[in-house]
Amino acid sequence: MLELRPNCECCDCDLPPDTSQARICSFECTFCATCVEQKLGGLCPNCGGELLARPRRPANNPPSGARVYKPEGCTVR
């Protein structure tokens, strides 16, 4: 099961389980669509992998409680 991290690693905006704005790589690094398009060029700054739309879950299905926020690393390799 996906961890569903609750925020963007770049800008720390909230990404609820049912949002269409979350993007993830194969390691589940999580970013918002705006950061992916405007800052990252579709690539994960952590692993270099492709960032794709995260599947949505019903809002009553809780996300992970672990927030990851790394604004200093929010650039493409």
PDB file of N, CA, C and O in Angstrom:
ATOM      1  N   MET A   1       0.833  -1.169   0.000  1.00  0.00           N
ATOM      2  CA  MET A   1       0.000   0.000   0.000  1.00  0.00           C
ATOM      3  C   MET A   1       0.885   1.242   0.000  1.00  0.00           C
ATOM      4  O   MET A   1       1.916   1.279   0.672  1.00  0.00           O
ATOM      5  N   LEU A   2       0.473   2.264  -0.763  1.00  0.00           N
ATOM      6  CA  LEU A   2       1.221   3.516  -0.787  1.00  0.00           C
ATOM      7  C   LEU A   2       1.154   4.210   0.566  1.00  0.00           C
ATOM      8  O   LEU A   2       0.134   4.170   1.253  1.00  0.00           O
ATOM      9  N   GLU A   3       2.254   4.842   0.931  1.00  0.00           N
ATOM     10  CA  GLU A   3       2.335   5.553   2.202  1.00  0.00           C
ATOM     11  C   GLU A   3       1.437   6.791   2.209  1.00  0.00           C
ATOM     12  O   GLU A   3       0.905   7.150   3.259  1.00  0.00           O
ATOM     13  N   LEU A   4       1.260   7.445   1.074  1.00  0.00           N
ATOM     14  CA  LEU A   4       0.483   8.672   0.942  1.00  0.00           C
ATOM     15  C   LEU A   4       0.988   9.759   1.892  1.00  0.00           C
ATOM     16  O   LEU A   4       0.320  10.114   2.863  1.00  0.00           O
ATOM     17  N   ARG A   5       2.151  10.267   1.598  1.00  0.00           N
ATOM     18  CA  ARG A   5       2.715  11.349   2.409  1.00  0.00           C
ATOM     19  C   ARG A   5       1.819  12.576   2.293  1.00  0.00           C
ATOM     20  O   ARG A   5       1.265  12.839   1.225  1.00  0.00           O
ATOM     21  N   PRO A   6       1.671  13.325   3.377  1.00  0.00           N
ATOM     22  CA  PRO A   6       0.659  14.377   3.435  1.00  0.00           C
ATOM     23  C   PRO A   6       1.048  15.748   2.893  1.00  0.00           C
ATOM     24  O   PRO A   6       0.254  16.686   2.971  1.00  0.00           O
ATOM     25  N   ASN A   7       2.263  15.882   2.342  1.00  0.00           N
ATOM     26  CA  ASN A   7       2.691  17.222   1.913  1.00  0.00           C
ATOM     27  C   ASN A   7       3.713  17.155   0.781  1.00  0.00           C
ATOM     28  O   ASN A   7       4.279  16.103   0.484  1.00  0.00           O
ATOM     29  N   CYS A   8       3.928  18.312   0.163  1.00  0.00           N
ATOM     30  CA  CYS A   8       4.945  18.456  -0.882  1.00  0.00           C
ATOM     31  C   CYS A   8       6.305  18.648  -0.228  1.00  0.00           C
ATOM     32  O   CYS A   8       6.443  19.458   0.689  1.00  0.00           O
ATOM     33  N   GLU A   9       7.304  17.918  -0.687  1.00  0.00           N
ATOM     34  CA  GLU A   9       8.655  18.047  -0.125  1.00  0.00           C
ATOM     35  C   GLU A   9       9.284  19.400  -0.439  1.00  0.00           C
ATOM     36  O   GLU A   9      10.196  19.824   0.271  1.00  0.00           O
ATOM     37  N   CYS A  10       8.826  20.085  -1.474  1.00  0.00           N
ATOM     38  CA  CYS A  10       9.412  21.384  -1.852  1.00  0.00           C
ATOM     39  C   CYS A  10       8.784  22.564  -1.121  1.00  0.00           C
ATOM     40  O   CYS A  10       9.485  23.356  -0.491  1.00  0.00           O
ATOM     41  N   CYS A  11       7.458  22.680  -1.208  1.00  0.00           N
ATOM     42  CA  CYS A  11       6.792  23.875  -0.669  1.00  0.00           C
ATOM     43  C   CYS A  11       5.995  23.595   0.598  1.00  0.00           C
ATOM     44  O   CYS A  11       5.457  24.524   1.200  1.00  0.00           O
ATOM     45  N   ASP A  12       5.909  22.347   1.011  1.00  0.00           N
ATOM     46  CA  ASP A  12       5.218  21.925   2.230  1.00  0.00           C
ATOM     47  C   ASP A  12       3.699  22.130   2.186  1.00  0.00           C
ATOM     48  O   ASP A  12       3.049  22.121   3.232  1.00  0.00           O
ATOM     49  N   CYS A  13       3.124  22.315   0.983  1.00  0.00           N
ATOM     50  CA  CYS A  13       1.663  22.432   0.921  1.00  0.00           C
ATOM     51  C   CYS A  13       1.038  21.078   1.245  1.00  0.00           C
ATOM     52  O   CYS A  13       1.632  20.029   0.999  1.00  0.00           O
ATOM     53  N   ASP A  14      -0.160  21.123   1.795  1.00  0.00           N
ATOM     54  CA  ASP A  14      -0.871  19.895   2.149  1.00  0.00           C
ATOM     55  C   ASP A  14      -1.363  19.176   0.891  1.00  0.00           C
ATOM     56  O   ASP A  14      -1.823  19.812  -0.057  1.00  0.00           O
ATOM     57  N   LEU A  15      -1.261  17.855   0.895  1.00  0.00           N
ATOM     58  CA  LEU A  15      -1.736  17.020  -0.206  1.00  0.00           C
ATOM     59  C   LEU A  15      -2.631  15.928   0.384  1.00  0.00           C
ATOM     60  O   LEU A  15      -2.153  14.837   0.697  1.00  0.00           O
ATOM     61  N   PRO A  16      -3.924  16.216   0.536  1.00  0.00           N
ATOM     62  CA  PRO A  16      -4.837  15.230   1.112  1.00  0.00           C
ATOM     63  C   PRO A  16      -4.941  13.979   0.247  1.00  0.00           C
ATOM     64  O   PRO A  16      -4.584  14.017  -0.931  1.00  0.00           O
ATOM     65  N   PRO A  17      -5.417  12.887   0.800  1.00  0.00           N
ATOM     66  CA  PRO A  17      -5.471  11.617   0.076  1.00  0.00           C
ATOM     67  C   PRO A  17      -6.276  11.662  -1.220  1.00  0.00           C
ATOM     68  O   PRO A  17      -6.008  10.893  -2.143  1.00  0.00           O
ATOM     69  N   ASP A  18      -7.266  12.565  -1.293  1.00  0.00           N
ATOM     70  CA  ASP A  18      -8.124  12.602  -2.473  1.00  0.00           C
ATOM     71  C   ASP A  18      -7.754  13.685  -3.487  1.00  0.00           C
ATOM     72  O   ASP A  18      -8.514  13.931  -4.424  1.00  0.00           O
ATOM     73  N   THR A  19      -6.604  14.332  -3.316  1.00  0.00           N
ATOM     74  CA  THR A  19      -6.218  15.393  -4.245  1.00  0.00           C
ATOM     75  C   THR A  19      -5.718  14.832  -5.580  1.00  0.00           C
ATOM     76  O   THR A  19      -5.160  13.736  -5.642  1.00  0.00           O
ATOM     77  N   SER A  20      -5.928  15.595  -6.620  1.00  0.00           N
ATOM     78  CA  SER A  20      -5.390  15.235  -7.934  1.00  0.00           C
ATOM     79  C   SER A  20      -4.072  15.959  -8.187  1.00  0.00           C
ATOM     80  O   SER A  20      -3.493  15.827  -9.266  1.00  0.00           O
ATOM     81  N   GLN A  21      -3.595  16.717  -7.215  1.00  0.00           N
ATOM     82  CA  GLN A  21      -2.393  17.540  -7.377  1.00  0.00           C
ATOM     83  C   GLN A  21      -1.108  16.890  -6.865  1.00  0.00           C
ATOM     84  O   GLN A  21      -0.043  17.497  -6.976  1.00  0.00           O
ATOM     85  N   ALA A  22      -1.168  15.694  -6.317  1.00  0.00           N
ATOM     86  CA  ALA A  22       0.025  15.022  -5.784  1.00  0.00           C
ATOM     87  C   ALA A  22       0.748  14.254  -6.884  1.00  0.00           C
ATOM     88  O   ALA A  22       0.122  13.629  -7.739  1.00  0.00           O
ATOM     89  N   ARG A  23       2.077  14.312  -6.846  1.00  0.00           N
ATOM     90  CA  ARG A  23       2.929  13.575  -7.780  1.00  0.00           C
ATOM     91  C   ARG A  23       3.944  12.789  -6.970  1.00  0.00           C
ATOM     92  O   ARG A  23       4.454  13.277  -5.961  1.00  0.00           O
ATOM     93  N   ILE A  24       4.242  11.559  -7.415  1.00  0.00           N
ATOM     94  CA  ILE A  24       5.204  10.710  -6.706  1.00  0.00           C
ATOM     95  C   ILE A  24       6.154  10.044  -7.690  1.00  0.00           C
ATOM     96  O   ILE A  24       5.846   9.907  -8.874  1.00  0.00           O
ATOM     97  N   CYS A  25       7.322   9.628  -7.180  1.00  0.00           N
ATOM     98  CA  CYS A  25       8.251   8.803  -7.952  1.00  0.00           C
ATOM     99  C   CYS A  25       8.093   7.359  -7.457  1.00  0.00           C
ATOM    100  O   CYS A  25       7.246   7.090  -6.605  1.00  0.00           O
ATOM    101  N   SER A  26       8.885   6.448  -7.973  1.00  0.00           N
ATOM    102  CA  SER A  26       8.761   5.045  -7.575  1.00  0.00           C
ATOM    103  C   SER A  26       9.174   4.795  -6.116  1.00  0.00           C
ATOM    104  O   SER A  26       8.868   3.741  -5.561  1.00  0.00           O
ATOM    105  N   PHE A  27       9.867   5.761  -5.496  1.00  0.00           N
ATOM    106  CA  PHE A  27      10.242   5.648  -4.084  1.00  0.00           C
ATOM    107  C   PHE A  27       9.250   6.378  -3.178  1.00  0.00           C
ATOM    108  O   PHE A  27       9.465   6.472  -1.970  1.00  0.00           O
ATOM    109  N   GLU A  28       8.172   6.890  -3.756  1.00  0.00           N
ATOM    110  CA  GLU A  28       7.112   7.613  -3.060  1.00  0.00           C
ATOM    111  C   GLU A  28       7.523   8.990  -2.558  1.00  0.00           C
ATOM    112  O   GLU A  28       6.858   9.546  -1.683  1.00  0.00           O
ATOM    113  N   CYS A  29       8.607   9.554  -3.093  1.00  0.00           N
ATOM    114  CA  CYS A  29       8.897  10.957  -2.813  1.00  0.00           C
ATOM    115  C   CYS A  29       7.682  11.707  -3.341  1.00  0.00           C
ATOM    116  O   CYS A  29       7.167  11.372  -4.408  1.00  0.00           O
ATOM    117  N   THR A  30       7.219  12.708  -2.617  1.00  0.00           N
ATOM    118  CA  THR A  30       5.930  13.334  -2.926  1.00  0.00           C
ATOM    119  C   THR A  30       6.071  14.831  -3.124  1.00  0.00           C
ATOM    120  O   THR A  30       6.707  15.524  -2.329  1.00  0.00           O
ATOM    121  N   PHE A  31       5.466  15.315  -4.199  1.00  0.00           N
ATOM    122  CA  PHE A  31       5.528  16.730  -4.563  1.00  0.00           C
ATOM    123  C   PHE A  31       4.178  17.171  -5.100  1.00  0.00           C
ATOM    124  O   PHE A  31       3.376  16.337  -5.519  1.00  0.00           O
ATOM    125  N   CYS A  32       3.918  18.469  -5.091  1.00  0.00           N
ATOM    126  CA  CYS A  32       2.682  18.988  -5.681  1.00  0.00           C
ATOM    127  C   CYS A  32       2.907  19.210  -7.174  1.00  0.00           C
ATOM    128  O   CYS A  32       4.043  19.338  -7.631  1.00  0.00           O
ATOM    129  N   ALA A  33       1.822  19.253  -7.917  1.00  0.00           N
ATOM    130  CA  ALA A  33       1.895  19.426  -9.368  1.00  0.00           C
ATOM    131  C   ALA A  33       2.597  20.731  -9.746  1.00  0.00           C
ATOM    132  O   ALA A  33       3.336  20.768 -10.730  1.00  0.00           O
ATOM    133  N   THR A  34       2.378  21.792  -8.985  1.00  0.00           N
ATOM    134  CA  THR A  34       2.998  23.082  -9.288  1.00  0.00           C
ATOM    135  C   THR A  34       4.519  23.001  -9.202  1.00  0.00           C
ATOM    136  O   THR A  34       5.211  23.460 -10.111  1.00  0.00           O
ATOM    137  N   CYS A  35       5.043  22.430  -8.135  1.00  0.00           N
ATOM    138  CA  CYS A  35       6.503  22.301  -7.992  1.00  0.00           C
ATOM    139  C   CYS A  35       7.079  21.391  -9.077  1.00  0.00           C
ATOM    140  O   CYS A  35       8.143  21.674  -9.626  1.00  0.00           O
ATOM    141  N   VAL A  36       6.376  20.298  -9.384  1.00  0.00           N
ATOM    142  CA  VAL A  36       6.850  19.367 -10.409  1.00  0.00           C
ATOM    143  C   VAL A  36       6.957  20.066 -11.757  1.00  0.00           C
ATOM    144  O   VAL A  36       7.932  19.873 -12.483  1.00  0.00           O
ATOM    145  N   GLU A  37       5.964  20.873 -12.093  1.00  0.00           N
ATOM    146  CA  GLU A  37       5.942  21.553 -13.390  1.00  0.00           C
ATOM    147  C   GLU A  37       6.861  22.769 -13.433  1.00  0.00           C
ATOM    148  O   GLU A  37       7.551  22.978 -14.430  1.00  0.00           O
ATOM    149  N   GLN A  38       6.885  23.579 -12.365  1.00  0.00           N
ATOM    150  CA  GLN A  38       7.608  24.847 -12.396  1.00  0.00           C
ATOM    151  C   GLN A  38       9.050  24.776 -11.912  1.00  0.00           C
ATOM    152  O   GLN A  38       9.872  25.598 -12.318  1.00  0.00           O
ATOM    153  N   LYS A  39       9.375  23.811 -11.053  1.00  0.00           N
ATOM    154  CA  LYS A  39      10.726  23.748 -10.486  1.00  0.00           C
ATOM    155  C   LYS A  39      11.490  22.486 -10.873  1.00  0.00           C
ATOM    156  O   LYS A  39      12.707  22.529 -11.049  1.00  0.00           O
ATOM    157  N   LEU A  40      10.790  21.370 -11.006  1.00  0.00           N
ATOM    158  CA  LEU A  40      11.480  20.083 -11.119  1.00  0.00           C
ATOM    159  C   LEU A  40      11.501  19.478 -12.518  1.00  0.00           C
ATOM    160  O   LEU A  40      12.221  18.509 -12.757  1.00  0.00           O
ATOM    161  N   GLY A  41      10.740  20.022 -13.429  1.00  0.00           N
ATOM    162  CA  GLY A  41      10.741  19.504 -14.794  1.00  0.00           C
ATOM    163  C   GLY A  41      10.307  18.051 -14.899  1.00  0.00           C
ATOM    164  O   GLY A  41      10.735  17.336 -15.806  1.00  0.00           O
ATOM    165  N   GLY A  42       9.453  17.608 -13.969  1.00  0.00           N
ATOM    166  CA  GLY A  42       8.932  16.251 -14.019  1.00  0.00           C
ATOM    167  C   GLY A  42       9.838  15.175 -13.451  1.00  0.00           C
ATOM    168  O   GLY A  42       9.517  13.990 -13.537  1.00  0.00           O
ATOM    169  N   LEU A  43      10.982  15.573 -12.865  1.00  0.00           N
ATOM    170  CA  LEU A  43      11.928  14.596 -12.324  1.00  0.00           C
ATOM    171  C   LEU A  43      12.121  14.772 -10.821  1.00  0.00           C
ATOM    172  O   LEU A  43      12.164  15.893 -10.315  1.00  0.00           O
ATOM    173  N   CYS A  44      12.235  13.655 -10.123  1.00  0.00           N
ATOM    174  CA  CYS A  44      12.452  13.671  -8.681  1.00  0.00           C
ATOM    175  C   CYS A  44      13.862  14.183  -8.369  1.00  0.00           C
ATOM    176  O   CYS A  44      14.837  13.664  -8.913  1.00  0.00           O
ATOM    177  N   PRO A  45      13.983  15.195  -7.500  1.00  0.00           N
ATOM    178  CA  PRO A  45      15.309  15.704  -7.151  1.00  0.00           C
ATOM    179  C   PRO A  45      16.099  14.743  -6.266  1.00  0.00           C
ATOM    180  O   PRO A  45      17.312  14.893  -6.118  1.00  0.00           O
ATOM    181  N   ASN A  46      15.423  13.760  -5.680  1.00  0.00           N
ATOM    182  CA  ASN A  46      16.088  12.796  -4.800  1.00  0.00           C
ATOM    183  C   ASN A  46      16.719  11.640  -5.568  1.00  0.00           C
ATOM    184  O   ASN A  46      17.857  11.255  -5.298  1.00  0.00           O
ATOM    185  N   CYS A  47      15.976  11.088  -6.526  1.00  0.00           N
ATOM    186  CA  CYS A  47      16.461   9.896  -7.225  1.00  0.00           C
ATOM    187  C   CYS A  47      16.586  10.070  -8.739  1.00  0.00           C
ATOM    188  O   CYS A  47      17.153   9.213  -9.416  1.00  0.00           O
ATOM    189  N   GLY A  48      16.062  11.169  -9.270  1.00  0.00           N
ATOM    190  CA  GLY A  48      16.109  11.401 -10.711  1.00  0.00           C
ATOM    191  C   GLY A  48      15.002  10.699 -11.474  1.00  0.00           C
ATOM    192  O   GLY A  48      14.949  10.778 -12.702  1.00  0.00           O
ATOM    193  N   GLY A  49      14.111  10.009 -10.758  1.00  0.00           N
ATOM    194  CA  GLY A  49      13.020   9.274 -11.400  1.00  0.00           C
ATOM    195  C   GLY A  49      11.893  10.175 -11.857  1.00  0.00           C
ATOM    196  O   GLY A  49      11.809  11.338 -11.465  1.00  0.00           O
ATOM    197  N   GLU A  50      11.030   9.623 -12.689  1.00  0.00           N
ATOM    198  CA  GLU A  50       9.878  10.335 -13.225  1.00  0.00           C
ATOM    199  C   GLU A  50       8.824  10.545 -12.131  1.00  0.00           C
ATOM    200  O   GLU A  50       8.552   9.644 -11.337  1.00  0.00           O
ATOM    201  N   LEU A  51       8.248  11.726 -12.102  1.00  0.00           N
ATOM    202  CA  LEU A  51       7.175  12.032 -11.158  1.00  0.00           C
ATOM    203  C   LEU A  51       5.838  11.952 -11.881  1.00  0.00           C
ATOM    204  O   LEU A  51       5.612  12.636 -12.880  1.00  0.00           O
ATOM    205  N   LEU A  52       4.954  11.101 -11.356  1.00  0.00           N
ATOM    206  CA  LEU A  52       3.656  10.848 -11.969  1.00  0.00           C
ATOM    207  C   LEU A  52       2.536  11.120 -10.976  1.00  0.00           C
ATOM    208  O   LEU A  52       2.773  11.211  -9.772  1.00  0.00           O
ATOM    209  N   ALA A  53       1.317  11.248 -11.484  1.00  0.00           N
ATOM    210  CA  ALA A  53       0.165  11.484 -10.616  1.00  0.00           C
ATOM    211  C   ALA A  53       0.021  10.355  -9.596  1.00  0.00           C
ATOM    212  O   ALA A  53       0.088   9.176  -9.944  1.00  0.00           O
ATOM    213  N   ARG A  54      -0.174  10.729  -8.352  1.00  0.00           N
ATOM    214  CA  ARG A  54      -0.382   9.750  -7.288  1.00  0.00           C
ATOM    215  C   ARG A  54      -1.839   9.300  -7.318  1.00  0.00           C
ATOM    216  O   ARG A  54      -2.731  10.135  -7.465  1.00  0.00           O
ATOM    217  N   PRO A  55      -2.101   8.010  -7.184  1.00  0.00           N
ATOM    218  CA  PRO A  55      -3.497   7.556  -7.125  1.00  0.00           C
ATOM    219  C   PRO A  55      -4.224   8.207  -5.951  1.00  0.00           C
ATOM    220  O   PRO A  55      -3.635   8.459  -4.899  1.00  0.00           O
ATOM    221  N   ARG A  56      -5.501   8.470  -6.148  1.00  0.00           N
ATOM    222  CA  ARG A  56      -6.292   9.100  -5.090  1.00  0.00           C
ATOM    223  C   ARG A  56      -6.999   8.041  -4.254  1.00  0.00           C
ATOM    224  O   ARG A  56      -7.348   6.964  -4.737  1.00  0.00           O
ATOM    225  N   ARG A  57      -7.197   8.381  -2.990  1.00  0.00           N
ATOM    226  CA  ARG A  57      -7.956   7.551  -2.057  1.00  0.00           C
ATOM    227  C   ARG A  57      -9.116   8.384  -1.529  1.00  0.00           C
ATOM    228  O   ARG A  57      -9.065   9.614  -1.569  1.00  0.00           O
ATOM    229  N   PRO A  58     -10.154   7.730  -1.039  1.00  0.00           N
ATOM    230  CA  PRO A  58     -11.228   8.496  -0.397  1.00  0.00           C
ATOM    231  C   PRO A  58     -10.653   9.326   0.754  1.00  0.00           C
ATOM    232  O   PRO A  58      -9.720   8.896   1.433  1.00  0.00           O
ATOM    233  N   ALA A  59     -11.210  10.497   0.964  1.00  0.00           N
ATOM    234  CA  ALA A  59     -10.706  11.420   1.988  1.00  0.00           C
ATOM    235  C   ALA A  59     -10.722  10.822   3.388  1.00  0.00           C
ATOM    236  O   ALA A  59      -9.942  11.245   4.241  1.00  0.00           O
ATOM    237  N   ASN A  60     -11.592   9.848   3.644  1.00  0.00           N
ATOM    238  CA  ASN A  60     -11.665   9.265   4.987  1.00  0.00           C
ATOM    239  C   ASN A  60     -10.574   8.224   5.235  1.00  0.00           C
ATOM    240  O   ASN A  60     -10.512   7.653   6.324  1.00  0.00           O
ATOM    241  N   ASN A  61      -9.719   7.968   4.257  1.00  0.00           N
ATOM    242  CA  ASN A  61      -8.607   7.033   4.413  1.00  0.00           C
ATOM    243  C   ASN A  61      -7.374   7.862   4.776  1.00  0.00           C
ATOM    244  O   ASN A  61      -6.848   8.575   3.921  1.00  0.00           O
ATOM    245  N   PRO A  62      -6.905   7.785   6.011  1.00  0.00           N
ATOM    246  CA  PRO A  62      -5.856   8.694   6.483  1.00  0.00           C
ATOM    247  C   PRO A  62      -4.515   8.517   5.770  1.00  0.00           C
ATOM    248  O   PRO A  62      -4.108   7.398   5.457  1.00  0.00           O
ATOM    249  N   PRO A  63      -3.838   9.636   5.520  1.00  0.00           N
ATOM    250  CA  PRO A  63      -2.495   9.584   4.952  1.00  0.00           C
ATOM    251  C   PRO A  63      -1.473   9.278   6.045  1.00  0.00           C
ATOM    252  O   PRO A  63      -1.823   9.162   7.219  1.00  0.00           O
ATOM    253  N   SER A  64      -0.233   9.152   5.654  1.00  0.00           N
ATOM    254  CA  SER A  64       0.858   8.988   6.615  1.00  0.00           C
ATOM    255  C   SER A  64       0.941  10.242   7.476  1.00  0.00           C
ATOM    256  O   SER A  64       0.547  11.321   7.035  1.00  0.00           O
ATOM    257  N   GLY A  65       1.438  10.116   8.671  1.00  0.00           N
ATOM    258  CA  GLY A  65       1.637  11.270   9.537  1.00  0.00           C
ATOM    259  C   GLY A  65       3.021  11.871   9.387  1.00  0.00           C
ATOM    260  O   GLY A  65       3.308  12.916   9.970  1.00  0.00           O
ATOM    261  N   ALA A  66       3.886  11.225   8.612  1.00  0.00           N
ATOM    262  CA  ALA A  66       5.278  11.671   8.460  1.00  0.00           C
ATOM    263  C   ALA A  66       5.407  12.704   7.350  1.00  0.00           C
ATOM    264  O   ALA A  66       5.284  12.381   6.169  1.00  0.00           O
ATOM    265  N   ARG A  67       5.656  13.947   7.740  1.00  0.00           N
ATOM    266  CA  ARG A  67       5.865  15.018   6.761  1.00  0.00           C
ATOM    267  C   ARG A  67       7.347  15.060   6.394  1.00  0.00           C
ATOM    268  O   ARG A  67       8.209  14.978   7.268  1.00  0.00           O
ATOM    269  N   VAL A  68       7.637  15.186   5.108  1.00  0.00           N
ATOM    270  CA  VAL A  68       9.002  15.338   4.617  1.00  0.00           C
ATOM    271  C   VAL A  68       9.069  16.698   3.945  1.00  0.00           C
ATOM    272  O   VAL A  68       8.284  16.981   3.040  1.00  0.00           O
ATOM    273  N   TYR A  69       9.996  17.545   4.377  1.00  0.00           N
ATOM    274  CA  TYR A  69      10.123  18.902   3.835  1.00  0.00           C
ATOM    275  C   TYR A  69      11.593  19.204   3.648  1.00  0.00           C
ATOM    276  O   TYR A  69      12.338  19.304   4.623  1.00  0.00           O
ATOM    277  N   LYS A  70      12.022  19.352   2.395  1.00  0.00           N
ATOM    278  CA  LYS A  70      13.429  19.589   2.072  1.00  0.00           C
ATOM    279  C   LYS A  70      13.550  20.697   1.026  1.00  0.00           C
ATOM    280  O   LYS A  70      13.953  20.426  -0.105  1.00  0.00           O
ATOM    281  N   PRO A  71      13.209  21.935   1.379  1.00  0.00           N
ATOM    282  CA  PRO A  71      13.246  23.007   0.374  1.00  0.00           C
ATOM    283  C   PRO A  71      14.624  23.239  -0.223  1.00  0.00           C
ATOM    284  O   PRO A  71      14.734  23.691  -1.363  1.00  0.00           O
ATOM    285  N   GLU A  72      15.655  22.944   0.513  1.00  0.00           N
ATOM    286  CA  GLU A  72      17.021  23.147   0.002  1.00  0.00           C
ATOM    287  C   GLU A  72      17.371  22.175  -1.109  1.00  0.00           C
ATOM    288  O   GLU A  72      18.299  22.434  -1.876  1.00  0.00           O
ATOM    289  N   GLY A  73      16.663  21.074  -1.215  1.00  0.00           N
ATOM    290  CA  GLY A  73      16.951  20.081  -2.236  1.00  0.00           C
ATOM    291  C   GLY A  73      15.942  20.080  -3.367  1.00  0.00           C
ATOM    292  O   GLY A  73      15.858  19.116  -4.128  1.00  0.00           O
ATOM    293  N   CYS A  74      15.178  21.152  -3.481  1.00  0.00           N
ATOM    294  CA  CYS A  74      14.092  21.200  -4.453  1.00  0.00           C
ATOM    295  C   CYS A  74      14.535  21.749  -5.802  1.00  0.00           C
ATOM    296  O   CYS A  74      13.996  22.741  -6.291  1.00  0.00           O
ATOM    297  N   THR A  75      15.510  21.100  -6.387  1.00  0.00           N
ATOM    298  CA  THR A  75      15.959  21.449  -7.734  1.00  0.00           C
ATOM    299  C   THR A  75      16.301  20.148  -8.468  1.00  0.00           C
ATOM    300  O   THR A  75      16.621  19.133  -7.849  1.00  0.00           O
ATOM    301  N   VAL A  76      16.228  20.204  -9.765  1.00  0.00           N
ATOM    302  CA  VAL A  76      16.552  19.038 -10.568  1.00  0.00           C
ATOM    303  C   VAL A  76      18.049  18.799 -10.536  1.00  0.00           C
ATOM    304  O   VAL A  76      18.836  19.745 -10.538  1.00  0.00           O
ATOM    305  N   ARG A  77      18.440  17.543 -10.507  1.00  0.00           N
ATOM    306  CA  ARG A  77      19.870  17.189 -10.499  1.00  0.00           C
ATOM    307  C   ARG A  77      20.540  17.630 -11.766  1.00  0.00           C
ATOM    308  O   ARG A  77      21.740  17.417 -11.936  1.00  0.00           O
TER     309      ARG A  77
END
